[in-house]
Amino acid sequence: MGPNVGSPKYQSFRNFLKIGMTDFSDPGFTIPALLGIVAIVVGAIGLWREIQDRKLSKAAFDLLRTMRREVREPRQTTQIVSQQELRRRDELEWKKLKDVAKALGWVWDRMNEED
């Protein structure tokens, strides 16, 4: 004999097939489904924030590493260039003063010759 198609077991299975997979108005399905969707969204937001925080932390540590390197090794090139520039300006000023002194000496000598 085949299965008893008229039994209540098979009747509920037929009703299940007629309605579809499940009855969406059933709170036993709707509430857990909604809670599951909310949990997935909250988890995705948490994961996204964690990734953003990790990127921000990496950028901050890179900046700190760069700042530490600059503090340990001050830029000698700018200091050397500025010192060289000051030295060159001092030399030019000295040359100007020497030229003015020579000119004054020449004028003094000319004034003394006429006497």
C-alpha positions as CSV (number, residue, x, y, z in Angstrom):
1,M,0.0,0.0,0.0
2,G,1.1,3.5,-0.6
3,P,1.1,6.4,1.7
4,N,-2.2,7.5,3.3
5,V,-2.8,10.7,1.5
6,G,-5.8,11.6,3.6
7,S,-3.9,11.6,6.9
8,P,-3.5,14.9,8.9
9,K,0.3,14.6,8.4
10,Y,0.0,14.9,4.6
11,Q,-2.8,17.5,4.8
12,S,-0.6,19.9,6.7
13,F,2.2,19.2,4.2
14,R,-0.2,20.1,1.4
15,N,-1.2,23.3,3.2
16,F,2.5,24.1,3.5
17,L,3.0,23.7,-0.2
18,K,-0.1,25.8,-1.0
19,I,1.0,28.7,1.1
20,G,4.6,28.6,0.1
21,M,7.6,28.2,2.2
22,T,6.1,29.8,5.3
23,D,3.3,32.0,6.5
24,F,4.8,35.5,6.8
25,S,2.1,36.7,9.3
26,D,3.3,34.1,11.8
27,P,5.1,35.9,14.6
28,G,7.2,32.8,15.1
29,F,8.8,33.5,11.8
30,T,8.5,37.3,11.4
31,I,10.1,38.4,14.7
32,P,13.2,36.1,14.4
33,A,13.6,37.1,10.8
34,L,13.5,40.8,11.6
35,L,15.9,40.4,14.5
36,G,18.3,38.5,12.2
37,I,18.2,41.2,9.6
38,V,18.8,43.9,12.3
39,A,21.7,41.8,13.8
40,I,23.3,41.5,10.3
41,V,23.0,45.3,9.7
42,V,24.4,46.1,13.2
43,G,27.3,43.7,12.6
44,A,28.0,45.2,9.1
45,I,28.1,48.7,10.6
46,G,30.4,47.5,13.4
47,L,32.7,45.9,10.9
48,W,32.8,49.0,8.7
49,R,33.6,51.2,11.7
50,E,36.4,48.8,12.7
51,I,37.9,49.0,9.3
52,Q,37.7,52.8,9.3
53,D,39.3,53.0,12.8
54,R,42.1,50.7,11.7
55,K,42.8,53.0,8.7
56,L,42.8,56.0,10.9
57,S,45.1,54.4,13.5
58,K,47.5,53.4,10.7
59,A,47.6,56.9,9.4
60,A,48.1,58.3,12.9
61,F,51.0,55.9,13.6
62,D,52.6,56.7,10.3
63,L,52.4,60.4,11.1
64,L,53.9,59.8,14.6
65,R,56.7,57.8,13.1
66,T,57.5,60.6,10.7
67,M,57.4,63.2,13.5
68,R,59.7,61.1,15.6
69,R,62.1,60.8,12.8
70,E,62.1,64.5,12.2
71,V,62.6,65.3,15.9
72,R,65.5,62.8,16.1
73,E,67.1,64.0,12.9
74,P,66.6,67.8,12.5
75,R,66.9,68.9,9.0
76,Q,70.5,69.9,8.7
77,T,70.2,71.1,5.1
78,T,68.0,74.1,5.9
79,Q,70.2,75.1,8.8
80,I,73.4,74.7,6.7
81,V,71.9,76.7,3.8
82,S,70.8,79.5,6.1
83,Q,74.2,79.6,7.8
84,Q,75.9,79.7,4.4
85,E,73.6,82.5,3.3
86,L,74.4,84.5,6.4
87,R,78.1,84.0,5.9
88,R,77.9,85.2,2.3
89,R,76.0,88.3,3.3
90,D,78.6,89.1,6.0
91,E,81.3,88.7,3.4
92,L,79.5,91.1,1.1
93,E,79.0,93.6,3.8
94,W,82.7,93.4,4.7
95,K,83.7,93.9,1.1
96,K,81.4,97.0,1.0
97,L,83.0,98.4,4.1
98,K,86.5,97.8,2.8
99,D,85.6,99.6,-0.5
100,V,84.2,102.5,1.4
101,A,87.3,102.7,3.6
102,K,89.5,102.6,0.5
103,A,87.5,105.3,-1.1
104,L,87.7,107.5,2.0
105,G,91.5,106.8,2.2
106,W,91.8,107.9,-1.5
107,V,89.8,111.1,-0.8
108,W,91.9,111.8,2.2
109,D,95.1,111.3,0.3
110,R,93.9,113.7,-2.5
111,M,92.9,116.3,0.1
112,N,96.4,116.1,1.6
113,E,98.2,116.4,-1.7
114,E,96.6,119.7,-2.5
115,D,97.9,121.3,0.7
